[in-house]
Amino acid sequence: MRNQQKLSVAIVGAGIGGLAVAAALRKHFIEPVIYEQAEAFARVGAGIQQSPNAVKVHRWLGIEERTRAVAFTPATSLNRDALSGKVTNDHPLGREVEARYGAPYLTMHRGDLHDALASIVPNESIRLGKKLTQIRERGARVELTFADGSEAEAEAVIGADGVHSLIRDHVTGPEQPRFTGRLAYRTTFPAALLRGVDIGSSRTKWWGKDRHIVIYFVTADRDEVYFTTSQPEKADWMTKESWSMKGDLGELRDAFAMFHSAVQRVLAAAPEVHKWGIYERDPLPVWSKGKVVLLGDACHPMTPYMASGAAMALEDAAVLARAIDESDTLDGAFRLYEQTRKPRASMVQTGSSANNWMRNETNPDWLYGYDASRVPLRSSLAAEASTYYEA
Ligand SMILES: Cc1cc2nc3c(=O)[nH]c(=O)nc-3n(C[C@H](O)[C@H](O)[C@H](O)COP(=O)(O)OP(=O)(O)OC[C@H]3O[C@@H](n4cnc5c(N)ncnc54)[C@H](O)[C@@H]3O)c2cc1C
């Protein structure tokens, strides 16, 4: 955009998407300010899978060397029957995936990914302890009010405020997420606690009839393990979507008591666990309103079953920054961004709900082959064909 270096941009939320879009805008000489509700960044006990399409954004932002140094590179995506242990699909990752898509498949600690993104955004542009309570568009400016009574304004606002986004309510009205009746337990813990139990060098998903568990290392040194589950909620309450809520290890172990002994040994080693209610939402009708635009979970929250929510937030960040750079107006930029991203993000959102990704032989070219730093931006409604694959 003309004079874009003078465009004042506020980002609400310093999670994966907020930090990534701040770094992406800085590549285009825009210096945004990020407002984050947390008083400090915490190392949430969670693993995260970064498929090649996500790692291509790491590369474009300049953090690939750092993430590759700390992350684990699983040899395969191993899918097994929960009871018999029979392999239903063993999809090669490691060198094969890198040779095919030009980037590796990594599994890592969410905190390490967050740290890497934070390292490329200056501290002084992140305002911590700023919980947004109100947003108003007034003429050419957007006004933000925070819980501590302070205010800020900007010419453009990016809502990267996650799954419970207040900015989404501003853009599309209050939403009614549907509780799926399921919850995810998850934890990271030192591999030493496994006391010799071998989890192998794959990212392994054990598929039961109505529940599953995914297990993998999150560090290059294989000294930290992660698992995440999905299972029916046994009571009739609705578990919240929360990164901090603790779960009951006894309930978790009971729920997986019929699973293969290899799984039970991992559950027996875990010292604590968190739980997260799994909710569903439909794709949003629009992604922006006036000078306010959404990104990441605020825009297309999804169930975790394709392990792609953060990857989508990273891709959004790259495309939104490029669209702002290439457009004459903010309105045009937001349209270009939505046209480019919506078909793909909606496809992943829908595919995640189905929860069958990789269970049997699967061709992931459309997902892993995408490069958000180079995908053509769509200026027409021909966006349906917006997946970009180059082997
Ligand atoms: C169990 C589980 C496993 C997952 N595994 C994977 C995986 O393997 N791979 C993958 O790609 N994705 C995975 N995901 C999804 C991924 O975690 C999310 O899609 C990703 O974090 C979205 O990034 P975001 O920036 O949109 O939101 P977040 O990272 O959640 O960041 C939102 C930020 O906004 C802040 N905020 C919220 N409200 C306000 C406010 N009012 N004012 C100021 N700040 C505010 C929050 O404090 C937070 O820092 C998983 C999710 C779950 C639940």
The ligand as an SDF file (V2000), in Angstrom:
LIG
                    3D

 53 58  0  0  0  0  0  0  0  0999 V2000
   -5.2540  -29.9800   22.1620 C   0  0  0  0  0  0  0  0  0  0  0  0
   -4.8270  -29.1540   20.9680 C   0  0  0  0  0  0  0  0  0  0  0  0
   -3.7860  -29.6120   20.1400 C   0  0  0  0  0  0  0  0  0  0  0  0
   -3.3880  -28.8520   19.0090 C   0  0  0  0  0  0  0  0  0  0  0  0
   -2.3780  -29.3250   18.2200 N   0  0  0  0  0  0  0  0  0  0  0  0
   -2.0020  -28.6130   17.1170 C   0  0  0  0  0  0  0  0  0  0  0  0
   -0.9450  -29.0790   16.2710 C   0  0  0  0  0  0  0  0  0  0  0  0
   -0.3390  -30.1360   16.5080 O   0  0  0  0  0  0  0  0  0  0  0  0
   -0.5980  -28.3360   15.1780 N   0  0  0  0  0  0  0  0  0  0  0  0
   -1.2380  -27.1500   14.8680 C   0  0  0  0  0  0  0  0  0  0  0  0
   -0.8960  -26.5090   13.8480 O   0  0  0  0  0  0  0  0  0  0  0  0
   -2.2370  -26.6740   15.6760 N   0  0  0  0  0  0  0  0  0  0  0  0
   -2.6240  -27.3720   16.7730 C   0  0  0  0  0  0  0  0  0  0  0  0
   -3.6210  -26.9020   17.5870 N   0  0  0  0  0  0  0  0  0  0  0  0
   -4.2670  -25.6200   17.2360 C   0  0  0  0  0  0  0  0  0  0  0  0
   -3.4120  -24.4220   17.6110 C   0  0  0  0  0  0  0  0  0  0  0  0
   -3.0200  -24.4900   18.9510 O   0  0  0  0  0  0  0  0  0  0  0  0
   -4.1900  -23.1320   17.3460 C   0  0  0  0  0  0  0  0  0  0  0  0
   -4.8330  -23.2150   16.1020 O   0  0  0  0  0  0  0  0  0  0  0  0
   -3.2600  -21.9170   17.3420 C   0  0  0  0  0  0  0  0  0  0  0  0
   -2.7190  -21.7030   18.6150 O   0  0  0  0  0  0  0  0  0  0  0  0
   -4.0160  -20.6680   16.8830 C   0  0  0  0  0  0  0  0  0  0  0  0
   -3.2050  -19.5230   17.0140 O   0  0  0  0  0  0  0  0  0  0  0  0
   -3.8710  -18.1210   17.3010 P   0  0  0  0  0  0  0  0  0  0  0  0
   -2.7700  -17.1280   17.3010 O   0  0  0  0  0  0  0  0  0  0  0  0
   -5.0260  -17.9060   16.4070 O   0  0  0  0  0  0  0  0  0  0  0  0
   -4.4820  -18.2640   18.7600 O   0  0  0  0  0  0  0  0  0  0  0  0
   -3.6840  -18.4340   20.1290 P   0  0  0  0  0  0  0  0  0  0  0  0
   -2.3480  -19.0170   19.8900 O   0  0  0  0  0  0  0  0  0  0  0  0
   -4.6170  -19.1130   21.0490 O   0  0  0  0  0  0  0  0  0  0  0  0
   -3.4480  -16.9350   20.6240 O   0  0  0  0  0  0  0  0  0  0  0  0
   -4.5010  -16.0610   20.9860 C   0  0  0  0  0  0  0  0  0  0  0  0
   -3.8990  -14.9940   21.8960 C   0  0  0  0  0  0  0  0  0  0  0  0
   -4.8500  -13.9580   22.0980 O   0  0  0  0  0  0  0  0  0  0  0  0
   -4.8340  -13.5730   23.4610 C   0  0  0  0  0  0  0  0  0  0  0  0
   -6.1470  -12.9690   23.7540 N   0  0  0  0  0  0  0  0  0  0  0  0
   -7.3570  -13.5910   23.7740 C   0  0  0  0  0  0  0  0  0  0  0  0
   -8.3430  -12.7170   24.0810 N   0  0  0  0  0  0  0  0  0  0  0  0
   -7.7300  -11.5160   24.2800 C   0  0  0  0  0  0  0  0  0  0  0  0
   -8.2200  -10.2170   24.6220 C   0  0  0  0  0  0  0  0  0  0  0  0
   -9.5320   -9.9920   24.8480 N   0  0  0  0  0  0  0  0  0  0  0  0
   -7.3330   -9.1970   24.7210 N   0  0  0  0  0  0  0  0  0  0  0  0
   -5.9950   -9.4200   24.4870 C   0  0  0  0  0  0  0  0  0  0  0  0
   -5.4800  -10.6320   24.1790 N   0  0  0  0  0  0  0  0  0  0  0  0
   -6.3380  -11.6590   24.0580 C   0  0  0  0  0  0  0  0  0  0  0  0
   -4.5790  -14.8870   24.1920 C   0  0  0  0  0  0  0  0  0  0  0  0
   -4.1070  -14.6740   25.5180 O   0  0  0  0  0  0  0  0  0  0  0  0
   -3.5460  -15.5300   23.2870 C   0  0  0  0  0  0  0  0  0  0  0  0
   -2.2210  -15.1490   23.6100 O   0  0  0  0  0  0  0  0  0  0  0  0
   -4.0420  -27.6250   18.7100 C   0  0  0  0  0  0  0  0  0  0  0  0
   -5.0720  -27.1640   19.5570 C   0  0  0  0  0  0  0  0  0  0  0  0
   -5.4700  -27.9230   20.6500 C   0  0  0  0  0  0  0  0  0  0  0  0
   -6.5770  -27.4150   21.5300 C   0  0  0  0  0  0  0  0  0  0  0  0
  1  2  1  0
  2  3  1  0
  2 52  2  0
  3  4  2  0
  4  5  1  0
  4 50  1  0
  5  6  2  0
  6  7  1  0
  6 13  1  0
  7  8  2  0
  7  9  1  0
  9 10  1  0
 10 11  2  0
 10 12  1  0
 12 13  2  0
 13 14  1  0
 14 15  1  0
 14 50  1  0
 15 16  1  0
 16 17  1  0
 16 18  1  0
 18 19  1  0
 18 20  1  0
 20 21  1  0
 20 22  1  0
 22 23  1  0
 23 24  1  0
 24 25  2  0
 24 26  1  0
 24 27  1  0
 27 28  1  0
 28 29  2  0
 28 30  1  0
 28 31  1  0
 31 32  1  0
 32 33  1  0
 33 34  1  0
 33 48  1  0
 34 35  1  0
 35 36  1  0
 35 46  1  0
 36 37  1  0
 36 45  1  0
 37 38  2  0
 38 39  1  0
 39 40  1  0
 39 45  2  0
 40 41  1  0
 40 42  2  0
 42 43  1  0
 43 44  2  0
 44 45  1  0
 46 47  1  0
 46 48  1  0
 48 49  1  0
 50 51  2  0
 51 52  1  0
 52 53  1  0
M  END
$$$$
